[in-house]
């Protein structure tokens, strides 16, 4: 296979494990397990096979729990139960079918488990609670230590029996073994607490039992947090000391580092404004300190960066999670000269991290197939002969046009503006949410690749559309806000489109709280507003965001001095001031504002156009905000899924999605 990335595409060796290339799918929670039996499912098989088929060298499967008292609230496989072997064997067979290798991760969540799930007190190194969940635990007894150690070994034996090539023990952001390392969770006074040597003792005992269970033929890895990034936890210096102890034990073949814990989750899965390779300082220091192979981590998005890390000797392999969620064919595209076609991860975190925080199965905003039919690779040219017109060049319309043309349809897309992207272009310029811009650039390039005819600056009236003689018209022209109800105010969209800003800006949530509003407050400060206020009836600003994005945003809002008026609404505005009342009663307050911006629920566009087209007996379907105003993930899902809907319906046009 010819490649512009010779190191990334070269074979790699991790102890006894040989990889066909240096691209590694890092473990991340899917939550696809059967909730009652805690066994692997076909969704697991489909997900991991898609990434193996897409060319990765090593697939690391999500955490499995080794004990019932080590469960989270979300369903994960119980790897110490022999019944898991059959399902894991299906995963191994599917991955091996495409020349990739497979690794299984073992963990016990300790004081980060979920007592409503386990129906028992949490256990941990000591009574100290996790810094995020803050629930006290019961300090593990000698019997607990022995039992859990043997359960790790049992899980390892089951993975080996299923045909896995490697086993990884987790001493990372959420798990018992990392808790033993951390002074924030471990204040034991015996041989398992105190010094670095004592705190690493139990993880090494577990590793010895696991190594004995799997023998020398399988690779053994440790996923290790190098820096907890919290006050009271351990930092990079101690993290590297732990890594040296793991290396000196001669039990391990590879170290897979990360940084951060639940209480610093924005370091574990960095939000959109964070640059690629933000963890390089940590794994780079590790590479200088140990001889074991290292898997690089930390929002690695591009083959160019991965190749550079290998060339500079900072890693032996390149680990990715979210980028391989967004595009399972990343490796194949990168190594076959098609890197420009890699679908970029935006790091929006909505349906990956966001879903995991809600204990929901993983999916992806820009790749809606994740978890929902990844086995289907599309039906090439299945819509050959179909003539389609797409009205609207936002994410729903662009995805619909791309999907339809990719399936063989002849597609023309009309956009009344001179720029594709719709309101998502505004999001890409708001509060450093630049990940949306990368996705839109990719979409625009894909439209050219599949031959979509794009007509910018054209208002798609019914007669213009009819002249194309379409067999399908996709109405994806978005939605518009109603006129502001408060006199003198402007809409959020109008605010984002203008480049000037007043000295004092108040942003009002009038039924449409969400990222657009929260990040507009940050944007107002970035544009030079001296005083910015948010007024919302919700109890928490940013409460609808995923954890990493929430923490980063709230930190920036605090640094910018943005005033947060929660549980509040604006009663009236007059002469540069705004009267604010609490939704639960009590005295009001006055906010001075030179500019008032309102965020109100939008109304779908295209209703009249659809009526006119149906009078002309043209088949229509509405998608995205033109159907019901929601977020980008809904728009992308409905656009990308349009082909499936049409073809499932025998080639006819569905009434709706």
Phi, psi and omega in degrees: 000117178290145184207148172274357184233074187298325180286318179299325182270000183276153178298149178233154181236121175242090185061234179282358188261120176258131180253147179285337175206181188260018182261125187238129169279112179286153180291142177203151187292123173263322181061042179261358185294153172299124188295324183277316184270342182057049181241158176297154181235174177293335175297322174301310182302311181299317184295309184288327177294323180300321181282327174293317177297329179283359167109001182295155179277325182222131176253117175260118185283152181305163176308139166245149179266144183264351185212146179296331179275008177247020184276150164275185174283333180275151184284124173234155182293139174272096190285342178280352179272120181303340180295343181285344188300316182301312180294318177295326178296324177294321177296312181300316180298318181295320179291315181295332181303335184250016175081009178266166176249161187228138181234138177250139183255137182247136177207165168225129189280351174056232182283003174254010174288182187237104188293338175289337175273314182284338182057039179203160176299149175290148174244151181201181177302323179210187181286347183301132181278164169298144184293337180265308183282330170061030176258121180302148181244171173262128180296134183292134176275174176302319179296321177297316181300315181294317182296311183294323177300317179291330177290324172300315180297320179296318177299319179296318179299320181293321176297318178297318179296331180280355178094017177290153183264342184206157177231141179234132171262141187260115172240048189241206197303328181225094180177157184300317186293323174293327179297326176294328180286334192269126174295343177286342181240347189233105173241031179300151180254005181259201184290357179254009181222163176101260186286165174303316180301319180287319184291334179272355186298311184292315174305324178289324176296319177297315181299322179297319178293321179294316179298319178297325182288326186258346181074188184274350186281340179256146176284145176240126182242156170236127171271114191236125170286120180276332183210120182286343175059034176220151176293131181094347176267189177264154181253193187297323182299314178289325178301318178291326176297320176297317180300319178297322179295320177296318179295316183296338180289343183061019180268336193252153177252342185201151173242129176247097187277159164210179177228155177089161176224187181303320183287348175229047190296340177293346174269336180285310179230089190297142179284178191306316184291348183287135183286155175303138175076029183296341181265008185300324181301327183281306182287337174294318176295322179296318181300329179280343188260338184230163178260343180296148174301145182236140175258117181293153183214176171104066178052057174273121189243338190234147176294333179298316180291318178300317179298320181294320179298319179293318181297326181272002177071022182273352179199160177262335178213163186245117182264138178219150172234288186299324180295325178278343168290312183295320180221098179295343180265017181310309185296313180300317180293316183296319187271359179242017177081016181246030185302330181296341183265005178293125177289120185282142169284132180275345189060029176291334176068008188296309188249000172260281178297317181301316178295319182296324178295334178264006181061035179254157178299146182290142168217198184209135180298312185270352177228080187295347179288342183302118180084354184224072173092039179288344177294326179287124182259014182089158181247097186303130176060020180293344179246024178302133181098343178284132174253120185236142171243131176248126180256109179117128183251033171277189183300323179295312181293318180294317178295320178297315180297317179299314183293316181296314180294323178296335178266008173106353181287154171269119192236133170241131180247127177255132175225124185289334176278174179269008185219136175280158174122339179060212183290347177292336175295327177290319178300323182292344180250016186241122174058036178062033177272055189288345179302328178295325179296319179298320179294316180295322177297319178297315180300316181297320178294323179294325177300321177292320182300321185264004171081029176287133174277113184255125179240103181272154178069024182240122174281117186277081174286165184302321182290326177296318180292315182300328180296340178279350182052053184282151170266350177210133174241122179259116180266109183225043187271014170080206183214161182230146177285152174288164175303140181303137182279341180262123183303136177084356181268167176234162180285161178299320180296318178297321178298317182289331180284332180276149184262343179270162180213149180279171178294317183236120185239132174243128179250124187252127172275108179243054176102004181220059173290157179152181183307322182302319180286311184299315182283340174292327176296319176295319180297323179302318177293319179297331180274356173114004177296137182278328183220124183233136179230145171245132177239119183216142175284351178285155182283342184221128172287121180086010182296345179268002181268160172292162185304307181300317180293321179300310183298314181296316180296312183297325177296317181290322178297320179294317180296328180276355179073025180291132179275129183250110179254090181271167182053035188223159174217158180272121181278317180195160178234140181199129172052049175078014178226158184231127178271123184249132177239146176280138183294340181260006179103188182094179183288148177271177176218165183247132177246125177282132183210126174276336180222128178248127182242129182248140176245106185239157180299129182280165179241137183300139172268167173089003181295315180292322178299317179299320179298317180295319181293323179290330174296331177274007179061035173265140180281129183231156171213137178256140180221167176064213182295337177292339175270308177201121183298120179218214183257181184297326182297322178292319179298314181294318180300315183287328176291310181295328183275000185296320180300313180301318181295318180293314184287327176296330182272020177072025178092353178274172184268127179290153179287335180183169182247000000 
